[in-house]
Amino acid sequence: MRDTPHFIDGSWVESLGGRAVPVIDPATGEPCASLTLGTAADVDRAVAAAAQAFESFSRTGVAERVALLEAILAGYTRRLDGFAAAMTREVGCPATMARDAQAMAGVDHLRATVRAAQTVEWEERRGRHAILREPIGVAALITPWNWPMNQIVAKVAPALAAGCTVVLKPSEEAPGCAAIFAEVVAEAGVPAGVFNLVQGDGAVVGQALAAHPRVDVVSFTGSTRAGIAVAQAAAPTVKRVHQELGGKAPALVLPSADLEMAVRATVGSVTFNSGQSCLAPTRLLVPAAQYDAAVAIARRAMAETQIGDPDVPGNHIGPLVNRAQWDRVQRLIAGAIEEGATLEAGGLGHPPEFGRGFFVRPTLLSGVTPDMTIAREEIFGPVVTLIAYADEDAAIRIANDTDYGLSAVVFGAPEDVRRIVPRLRAGMVYVNGGIPDADMPFGGYKRSGNGREYGAHGIAEYLEVKSVLGAYA
C-alpha cells in the first residue's frame, strides 16, 4: 500500500491524523500490508474538493463524460492483472476467479454505463414545458470487500456519467484495488476533485461522509446493520440515500425442473466466491417427494467442491475474508446442528489441508426448517441449507418468509416459472440459474435496500429532475 493512502483533489496525500492498521491476508491470517485509516478531517477536504469541482464538471456535456469513461475503461483493462492480484491477496479470491470474474466485472460496468449514458433522455419536451435531468451534486460512495471492483465501478461510473463528483470510501479489507483504480482515474485525465478516494473504516470515514452537509447523495453497499447507521447519519441533512444491503435468496426448485441441474447450479452459486455474495441462494427449496434425491445430488456436488491456495489458478474456492467472518460461519453451522439440522457434508473447523487462515469446509445441511436461525440469517460462507416444501403455495410462503428481498432463483418449465415469478418478493429473479447482467437493474425489496444500480437505472440514482414551465412558448 501507498504511504500516502488518500487521493484528494488530484493528488496523493497523507492522512490528517489517521492511524495505521494491518491489512490481513485471509489465506494465512498474517499481515500483508499496512493501511492508514482516514479521519473526519480527510473527509472534509475530500468533500470540499468534490464540491468545488462540481461547479464545472456538472456543466460538461454527455459526450465529454462518456469520453472520460472510455479512457478509464482503457486504463482499467490494462491493469486487470493488478486488480486481480490485489483481490487475491486481500480478499482471498483464487487467481482465476479474481481476474475473470472479480476484475472483469469492472469492465462490464464501464461498458454498460457508456451505453446507458447515450440513451438517457437528459431533456424531455412536454409542449411548452421541459423536464431536465441534472447531476445531483457530490456523491459519497461506500463499497464492500466481497466484490470490490464490481461495487466500486458500479457506483463511480454512473455517478460520473451523470455529472456528479465523488468521494469513494472502499472497504478497509480491500484497499489495494481501490488505490489502483484511483491511479487509473488519474491517468485517464479526470479533472482534479471530480474523483476522490478516502481510505478508512465505516465508523469514522463512512459516518462522516453520510453526515456531511455538503454531500448530496450516499450510495452504500454492505450489511443491513451498517446501512441503517448510514441512513440515520444522513437523515438530518435530508440527503438522498440508496442502499444495496443483505440477502437471503431462495433457490426454488419446481417439480418440473431438471433436479440434477438445479441442485448442482445452486451449490455452485453458493460456493462461488466462498459464499461471500449477497445473491447466494443458500436456501435450497425442493419438493418433499424429491427431497432425498436432492440431498444425494447436493452431497455429491459439495464433495466435488475443491478448496485451494488463492495464488494458484483454477476453479477451487479460497478462504473467507477475515477471522470475524470465519467465526460467524462456524457459529451458524454449530447452531444449525444444535437446532436439529443434519450435517451432510463439511462441518466445523478448518479443512484438513488448510489449518491456518480463514478457510471453511464447504458445508451441506439437510433437515433445515424455515424457523431455524441458519434459514433466517445471511450466512456469507459456502453453506447450503436444504428445505422441503409440500406444495407450490408452501414453497412461495417459505421463499418470501424473510426480512430480505434482494433476489431469488427459480428452476422449472417456462409456464411454471411465469406463474411463480410475480408472487416472489424479490428485486431480481434468476430463471434456471443465470448471473447478473450489467445492463439490468440491480437491487432489492424489503430490508435488502432501496434504489437500483447498473445501466440506465444506476445513472438515474445520481440525477435530479427539474421542471421548466413555459420556457418554449
C-alpha positions in Angstrom: 0.0 0.0 0.0 1.0 3.6 -0.5 2.4 5.7 2.3 0.0 8.4 1.0 -3.2 6.5 1.0 -5.8 9.1 0.0 -6.3 10.6 -3.4 -7.8 14.1 -3.0 -8.2 17.0 -5.4 -6.0 15.2 -8.0 -3.1 14.3 -5.7 -2.0 11.5 -3.3 -1.9 12.9 0.2 -1.2 11.7 3.7 -3.9 11.4 6.3 -4.6 14.2 8.7 -4.3 12.2 12.0 -5.1 8.7 10.8 -3.8 5.6 12.4 -2.0 2.7 10.7 -3.7 -0.8 10.8 -2.5 -4.1 9.2 -4.2 -5.5 6.1 -4.6 -9.3 6.7 -4.0 -12.0 4.0 -7.0 -14.3 4.6 -5.1 -17.3 3.3 -2.5 -17.0 6.1 -4.1 -14.9 8.8 -0.9 -12.7 8.7 -0.4 -9.1 7.7 0.3 -8.5 4.0 0.3 -4.7 4.1 -0.4 -1.6 6.2 -3.1 1.0 5.7 -3.5 4.4 7.3 -7.2 4.9 8.1 -8.7 8.2 7.2 -10.3 10.7 9.6 -13.2 13.2 9.5 -10.6 15.9 8.6 -9.7 13.8 5.5 -13.4 13.6 4.6 -13.8 17.3 5.0 -11.0 18.1 2.5 -12.2 15.4 0.0 -15.8 16.7 0.1 -14.6 20.3 -0.3 -12.6 19.3 -3.4 -15.5 17.5 -4.8 -17.9 20.4 -4.2 -15.6 22.8 -5.8 -15.1 20.6 -8.9 -18.8 20.1 -9.2 -19.3 23.7 -10.3 -17.5 23.0 -13.6 -17.9 19.2 -14.1 -21.6 19.4 -13.8 -21.7 21.6 -16.9 -19.7 19.2 -19.1 -21.5 17.6 -22.0 -22.5 13.9 -22.1 -20.0 13.3 -24.9 -17.2 14.6 -22.8 -18.2 12.5 -19.8 -18.5 9.4 -22.0 -15.0 10.1 -23.4 -13.7 10.1 -19.8 -15.4 6.8 -19.1 -13.9 5.3 -22.2 -10.4 6.5 -21.1 -11.0 4.9 -17.7 -12.1 1.7 -19.4 -8.9 1.6 -21.5 -6.7 2.1 -18.4 -8.7 -0.3 -16.3 -8.3 -3.0 -18.9 -4.6 -2.5 -18.9 -4.5 -3.0 -15.1 -6.6 -6.2 -14.9 -3.8 -8.3 -13.6 -3.0 -5.8 -10.9 -6.7 -5.6 -9.7 -6.8 -9.4 -9.6 -3.6 -9.7 -7.7 -4.8 -7.2 -5.1 -8.1 -9.1 -4.6 -6.3 -12.4 -4.3 -4.0 -11.1 -1.6 -6.5 -9.0 0.4 -9.8 -10.9 -0.1 -8.6 -14.4 -0.8 -10.1 -14.7 -4.2 -8.5 -17.5 -6.2 -6.4 -16.1 -9.0 -8.6 -17.3 -11.9 -11.8 -16.1 -10.3 -10.1 -12.8 -9.2 -9.3 -11.9 -12.8 -12.1 -13.5 -14.9 -15.0 -12.6 -12.5 -14.0 -10.0 -9.9 -11.7 -7.8 -12.0 -13.7 -8.2 -15.3 -16.9 -7.0 -13.5 -15.5 -3.5 -13.7 -15.0 -3.8 -17.4 -18.7 -4.9 -17.8 -19.9 -1.9 -15.7 -17.9 0.7 -17.6 -19.1 -0.6 -20.9 -22.7 -0.8 -19.7 -22.5 2.8 -18.3 -21.1 4.1 -21.6 -24.0 2.5 -23.4 -26.6 3.8 -20.9 -25.3 7.4 -20.8 -26.0 7.7 -24.5 -29.7 6.6 -24.1 -30.7 8.8 -21.1 -33.2 11.5 -22.1 -31.4 14.4 -20.5 -34.0 16.9 -21.7 -37.6 15.9 -22.4 -40.1 18.3 -24.0 -43.7 18.5 -23.0 -45.3 21.1 -25.2 -44.3 24.5 -23.8 -42.5 22.8 -20.9 -39.4 20.7 -20.4 -38.1 18.2 -18.0 -34.4 18.3 -17.3 -32.3 15.6 -15.7 -29.3 17.1 -13.9 -26.5 15.8 -11.7 -27.5 15.8 -8.0 -24.1 17.0 -6.7 -21.4 15.4 -4.5 -21.8 11.6 -4.2 -20.4 9.6 -1.3 -19.8 6.1 -2.4 -19.2 3.4 0.3 -18.3 0.0 -1.0 -17.8 -3.5 0.5 -15.0 -6.1 0.4 -16.7 -9.1 -1.1 -16.9 -7.8 -4.8 -14.6 -4.8 -4.5 -14.2 -3.7 -8.1 -17.8 -4.7 -9.1 -19.2 -2.3 -6.5 -16.6 0.5 -6.9 -17.2 0.7 -10.7 -21.0 0.1 -10.4 -21.1 3.3 -8.4 -18.3 5.5 -9.7 -19.1 5.1 -13.4 -22.8 6.1 -13.3 -22.1 9.0 -10.9 -19.5 10.4 -13.3 -21.8 9.7 -16.3 -24.5 11.8 -14.5 -22.1 14.7 -14.0 -21.6 14.2 -10.3 -18.3 14.4 -8.4 -17.5 11.7 -6.0 -15.7 10.7 -2.8 -15.1 6.9 -2.6 -14.7 5.0 0.6 -13.8 1.4 -0.2 -13.7 -1.3 2.4 -10.6 -1.2 4.6 -10.4 -5.0 4.0 -9.6 -4.4 0.3 -7.8 -1.1 -0.1 -5.3 -2.1 -2.7 -7.6 -2.5 -5.7 -9.2 0.9 -4.9 -5.8 2.6 -4.9 -5.1 1.1 -8.3 -8.5 2.3 -9.6 -7.6 5.9 -8.4 -4.4 5.6 -10.4 -6.4 4.6 -13.5 -8.8 7.5 -13.0 -6.0 10.0 -12.7 -4.2 8.6 -15.8 -7.5 8.9 -17.7 -7.5 12.7 -17.3 -10.4 13.0 -14.9 -10.2 16.6 -13.6 -8.9 17.3 -10.1 -11.6 17.0 -7.4 -14.0 15.0 -9.6 -12.9 11.7 -8.1 -11.5 11.5 -4.6 -10.5 8.4 -2.5 -10.5 8.3 1.3 -9.4 5.0 2.8 -10.9 4.2 6.2 -13.5 2.4 8.2 -17.2 2.8 8.4 -17.3 4.0 12.0 -15.2 7.1 11.1 -15.0 7.8 7.4 -18.3 6.2 6.4 -20.1 8.0 9.2 -18.5 11.3 8.4 -19.5 11.0 4.7 -23.1 10.1 5.5 -23.5 13.0 7.8 -21.6 15.6 5.8 -23.8 18.6 4.9 -22.1 19.1 1.5 -22.7 15.5 0.4 -25.8 15.3 -1.7 -26.3 11.6 -2.2 -24.9 8.5 -0.5 -24.7 5.1 -2.2 -23.9 2.3 0.2 -23.4 -1.4 -0.2 -22.9 -3.5 2.9 -24.8 -5.1 5.7 -28.3 -4.1 6.7 -27.0 -3.1 10.2 -24.4 -0.7 8.6 -27.0 0.6 6.1 -29.3 1.6 8.9 -26.5 3.5 10.5 -25.7 5.3 7.2 -29.3 6.3 6.7 -29.6 7.6 10.3 -26.5 9.7 9.9 -27.7 11.1 6.6 -31.2 11.9 7.8 -30.6 15.3 9.5 -29.3 16.7 6.2 -32.1 15.2 4.2 -29.8 13.9 1.5 -30.7 11.0 -0.8 -29.5 7.6 0.3 -29.7 4.4 -1.8 -28.6 1.1 -0.4 -27.8 -2.4 -1.5 -27.9 -4.5 1.7 -28.2 -8.1 2.8 -29.9 -11.0 1.1 -31.3 -14.4 1.9 -32.1 -15.8 -1.5 -34.2 -18.9 -2.1 -33.5 -21.3 -4.9 -36.9 -22.7 -5.6 -36.9 -26.0 -7.5 -40.2 -26.7 -9.0 -41.4 -30.3 -9.8 -40.9 -29.6 -13.5 -37.2 -28.7 -13.1 -34.2 -30.7 -14.0 -33.4 -31.7 -10.4 -29.7 -32.6 -11.1 -29.1 -29.3 -12.9 -31.0 -27.2 -10.4 -29.2 -28.6 -7.3 -25.8 -28.5 -8.8 -26.3 -25.0 -10.1 -27.4 -23.9 -6.6 -24.4 -25.5 -4.9 -22.1 -23.8 -7.4 -23.7 -20.4 -6.9 -23.4 -20.6 -3.1 -19.8 -21.9 -3.1 -18.6 -19.4 -5.7 -16.6 -16.6 -4.0 -16.7 -18.9 -0.9 -20.3 -18.0 -0.4 -19.5 -14.3 0.1 -22.1 -12.9 -2.2 -25.4 -11.2 -1.3 -27.1 -13.1 -4.1 -26.0 -16.5 -2.8 -29.2 -18.8 -2.9 -28.4 -20.5 0.4 -31.9 -21.7 0.9 -32.5 -24.6 -1.5 -36.2 -25.4 -1.6 -37.2 -28.7 -3.1 -40.5 -30.7 -3.3 -40.8 -33.2 -0.4 -41.2 -36.0 -2.9 -37.8 -35.2 -4.4 -36.0 -34.3 -1.2 -33.9 -37.4 -0.7 -32.8 -37.3 -4.3 -31.9 -33.7 -3.9 -29.8 -34.4 -0.8 -27.8 -37.1 -2.6 -27.1 -34.8 -5.6 -26.1 -31.9 -3.3 -23.9 -34.2 -1.3 -22.0 -35.2 -4.4 -21.7 -31.7 -5.7 -20.4 -30.4 -2.4 -17.8 -33.2 -2.2 -16.6 -32.1 -5.7 -16.0 -28.5 -4.5 -12.3 -28.0 -4.2 -10.5 -25.7 -1.7 -7.2 -24.3 -2.8 -4.4 -21.8 -2.5 -5.7 -18.4 -3.8 -2.4 -17.8 -5.6 -2.9 -21.0 -7.8 -5.1 -20.6 -10.9 -8.1 -23.0 -11.1 -11.7 -23.4 -10.2 -11.3 -24.0 -6.5 -12.6 -21.7 -3.7 -10.5 -19.7 -1.3 -10.8 -18.6 2.3 -13.3 -16.2 3.9 -12.1 -12.6 4.2 -11.3 -12.4 8.0 -11.5 -14.0 11.4 -14.8 -12.4 12.3 -16.5 -13.8 9.2 -14.9 -17.3 9.9 -16.2 -17.3 13.5 -19.7 -16.2 12.4 -20.0 -19.1 9.9 -18.7 -21.5 12.5 -21.4 -20.3 14.9 -24.2 -20.6 12.3 -23.2 -24.2 11.4 -22.9 -25.2 15.1 -26.2 -23.6 15.8 -28.0 -25.3 13.0 -26.8 -28.7 14.2 -27.9 -27.9 17.7 -31.4 -26.9 16.4 -31.8 -30.2 14.6 -30.3 -29.9 11.1 -28.4 -32.9 9.7 -24.8 -32.4 8.6 -24.4 -34.0 5.2 -21.0 -32.6 4.2 -18.4 -30.3 5.6 -18.8 -29.0 9.1 -16.9 -27.2 11.7 -13.2 -26.3 11.8 -10.6 -25.8 9.1 -10.3 -28.2 6.1 -7.5 -30.7 7.0 -5.2 -29.4 4.3 -5.6 -25.7 5.4 -5.0 -25.4 9.1 -4.3 -21.7 9.1 -6.0 -18.6 7.6 -9.8 -18.4 7.3 -10.7 -21.4 5.1 -14.1 -23.0 5.7 -15.3 -26.5 4.8 -18.0 -26.4 2.1 -21.0 -27.4 4.1 -24.4 -29.0 3.4 -27.2 -29.2 5.9 -30.4 -31.1 5.4 -33.5 -31.2 7.6 -33.5 -27.5 7.8 -36.8 -25.8 8.7 -37.7 -22.2 7.9 -37.7 -21.2 11.6 -34.0 -22.2 12.2 -31.5 -19.4 12.6 -29.4 -20.6 9.7 -32.5 -20.3 7.5 -33.2 -16.7 8.5 -29.8 -15.0 8.8 -27.4 -14.2 6.0 -24.5 -16.7 6.1 -21.8 -15.3 3.8 -20.0 -18.6 3.6 -20.1 -21.8 1.4 -23.0 -23.3 3.3 -26.2 -24.7 1.6 -29.3 -25.5 3.5 -31.9 -27.9 2.1 -35.6 -27.2 2.9 -38.5 -29.4 1.9 -41.9 -28.0 0.8 -45.3 -29.7 0.4 -46.8 -27.7 -2.5 -46.5 -24.6 -4.6 -48.2 -22.3 -2.1 -46.0 -23.5 0.7 -42.9 -23.0 -1.4 -43.8 -19.4 -2.1 -44.5 -18.8 1.5 -41.1 -20.1 2.5 -39.3 -18.2 -0.2 -40.9 -15.0 0.9 -40.6 -15.6 4.6 -37.5 -13.5 5.1 -36.7 -9.9 6.1 -34.7 -9.7 2.8 -35.8 -9.5 -0.8 -32.7 -9.0 -2.9 -33.0 -12.0 -5.3 -34.5 -15.4 -5.9 -33.8 -18.3 -8.2 -36.5 -20.4 -9.8 -35.9 -23.7 -11.7 -38.7 -25.2 -13.8 -40.6 -25.3 -17.0 -41.3 -21.9 -18.6 -45.0 -22.0 -18.0 -44.5 -22.8 -14.3 -41.8 -20.1 -13.8 -44.0 -17.4 -15.4 -46.7 -18.3 -12.9 -44.4 -18.2 -9.9 -42.3 -15.1 -10.6 -45.0 -12.5 -9.9 -45.5 -13.9 -6.4 -41.9 -13.7 -5.3 -41.0 -10.6 -3.2 -37.5 -10.0 -4.6 -36.0 -7.3 -6.8 -34.3 -9.8 -9.1 -35.4 -13.3 -10.2 -32.9 -15.6 -12.0 -34.6 -18.3 -14.1 -32.9 -21.7 -14.3 -29.7 -20.2 -12.9 -28.0 -17.2 -14.5 -25.8 -14.4 -13.4 -26.3 -10.6 -13.0 -26.3 -8.5 -16.2 -24.6 -5.1 -16.1 -27.4 -3.6 -18.2 -30.2 -4.8 -15.9 -31.3 -3.0 -12.7 -29.8 -4.5 -9.5 -31.4 -4.0 -6.2 -33.9 -5.5 -3.8 -37.2 -5.3 -1.8 -37.7 -5.0 2.0 -34.5 -4.9 4.1 -32.3 -5.6 1.1 -32.3 -1.9 0.4 -33.7 0.7 -1.9 -32.8 2.2 -5.2 -31.2 0.4 -8.2 -27.8 0.1 -9.7 -26.4 -0.8 -13.1 -27.0 0.7 -16.5 -29.6 3.5 -17.0 -31.2 2.8 -13.6 -27.8 3.3 -12.0 -27.4 6.7 -13.6 -30.9 7.8 -12.6 -29.9 7.4 -8.9 -27.4 10.4 -9.4 -29.8 12.7 -11.2 -32.3 15.4 -10.1 -35.4 16.1 -12.1 -36.2 19.7 -12.9 -39.4 21.0 -14.3 -39.1 24.0 -16.6 -42.6 25.6 -17.3 -43.4 27.9 -20.2 -39.9 28.3 -21.5 -40.7 27.2 -25.0 -43.7 29.4 -25.8 
